[in-house]
């Protein structure tokens, strides 16, 4: 059963921190409420807290979003639901998704 309420897009590579371990991953299906993470060596447990760092440009600091693992994918990734997204950050996530829609597609 589909539970998504916001349009989702893929945006690329982000920094990840789970249980004190750091790595990168590729973000797919991002919306203002959550995202799917693939291509990371990190293997969280259900409900684990995840910190995602987005870097929009090299001349500006990135921003962080906290979330929790809500499901796993058949390809070894996982989906997270963002936690208590500040309305200003929600606006940034929506703008980020809009920018991603304008970029050339990359493999899922």
N, C-alpha and C positions, 0 to 999 in steps of 0.2 A: 504494500500500500504506500503510495507516494505521500510524503508529509511536507514537502518543500513548499514554502510560501513566497520565496524571493527568487528572481532569476539568478542563475549561477553561470560563472565563466571561469576559465583557467587563466592563471597569471604568471606562473613561472616559479623560480627558486626562491625559497625563504630560509631564514635561520630557525631552528627548532631547539627547544630545551624541554626535556622530559626527565623527571626524577634526577636532576643535576647533570644529566648527560646532554651534550650539545652536538648537533649535526645540521645538515641541510636536508631539504625535501622539496618536492615539486608540488605546488598547490593547484588543485583542480576544483571545479565546481564551487568557487567561492561566492558567497552572498553576504549580506549584512548579518546573517545569523549563524553561519558556519562554513566549513570547507572540507574537502577531501584531500588528504596528504598521501602522496606516493613517492617512490624512489628515495626512501630514507632507510638507513640501517637501524634506526631506532624502532624498537618493538614494545610499545606501551601495553599496559593492561587496560581492560575496560574501566572507564571512569578516571583514568589517570589525568592529571593536570598537564596541560601543554601550553608553552609560551611560544608564540610565533612572532618573529621579527621580520617586518616588511621593510625593504629599502626601495624607495621610489626613484631616487636619483643619487648619484655619488656626491653631489654637493649639498645634500640636505640629510639631516639625521633620519634614521628609520623610525618606525613606531611599532609598538608591541601590542599584541592581542592575547588574552588568556582564554583558554577553552578547556573542554573535557572530552575525552574519547567517548564516542557514543556508539560506534560500530566499527567492524573491520571489513575490508574489501577482499574479494577473491584474488586480487593481485598482490596481496601482502601489505597494502596500505591501510589507512584508517580514516574515519570521519570524525570531525570534532564539531561541537556546538560551542559557539563563543559564549563567554560568561559576562553577564551584566555589561553589555556594550553601551558606553557613554553615547548620548545622541550626537555629539560632535564626531566621535570616532565612527559611528554608523554612517554619517555623511561621507567621511573619507573612504570607507569601505565601498559604498555605493559608487563614488567617483572612481575608485580603483577598478571596480568591475566594469564601469563604462569605458575607461581607458583600455582595458584588456579586450573588450569587444572590438576595438578599432585596430588591434594588432593582428598580424598574420597568425593563422592557426599554427600550433605545434602539436606533435603527436600526443595523444592522451596516454 
